[in-house]
Amino acid sequence: MPVYNTMKFIFAIPTLFILALGILSDSAQAQQTTEPSSEPSEAGTQMMKAFMALPEETRIEYNKNIRVAQQLYQQKRIFDAIQAIDALDKVYKGHPACLSLRAGCYVELRAFKKAYAIFEKLHALSPKSPNISFNLAELDFVMKNWEAAHQRFSDLLTILPASNKSLTHLSEFKLLLCKLKTNRVDEARAMTNKYGEWDDTPYYYYANAAILFHDGKDEEAKKILRDALFIWRDKAQLSAWQDTMIEVGYVRSLYGDDQSAQVNESVDTDDLTPATPQIAPVIPLDTE
């Protein structure tokens, strides 16, 4: 992995918010491919029927404009994206793609409470969606609602598909951190060696580093993180894990910074911190 440049300012955006940016398909075949675990609630089913009752040309234009709003979001033109969503809401209000895109804009603006309220609406439409459940857990995590985050990550791990190993391991790591923050220290320690150092996620390194930080053994924790950087050599693969450590305060504690400092405060960092803020990868909606 290349050595990161020292950065003077951090704006730590949560790395793994999963934005449900898919568009409802007009075809029954697309609905049949939806995983059973993410089937909509009765309210979600009624919302789909209401949308499908719109004239076909209206739906086509609506979907086209959703894609325009998505492009604005991806270009970081957040306020333009919000305006585009406002216009879409005048045609049909409450479409999951618009709701989740608006929530994504609020996350970019760090208006987490507003984003949380939207994801709760999405959760009501699709209560068994792992994507939406992760977003709610992650929002509780970044807002430092540790007990609520602990419960949400615990629940999430019961519905995550086994095939999604990377998100499962990351969620387990966040659960470990929640245990530390809620004084379930013995339970957290028991989780540190769930996976080995040669596993295909960096869980082993970050889990053990978190315990060392908790124990005040910062230099030992720093060495483990350097080992992870040396082994993985790919900033993108570690960004979610590294940003989680920044969000919870452990990486900053290496340099004597106040862990309660605001996330957009100017801080000194070394090569353990990404050179630029990392933006969440977009993972498709379950129905996409």
Secondary structure, DSSP 8 states (H G I E B T S, - for coil): -------S------TT---------SSHHHHHTS-GGG---HHHHHHHHHHHTS-HHHHHHHHHHHHHHHHHHHTT-HHHHHHHHHHHHHHSTT-HHHHHHHHHHHHHTT-HHHHHHHHHHHHHHSTT-HHHHHHHHHHHHHTT-HHHHHHHHHHHTTTS-TT-HHHHHHHHHHHHHHHHHTT-HHHHHHHTTSS-TTSSSSHHHHHHHHHHHHTT-HHHHHHHHHHHHHHH--HHHHHHHHHHHHHHTHHHHTTT--TTS-TTS-----TTS-SS---------TT-
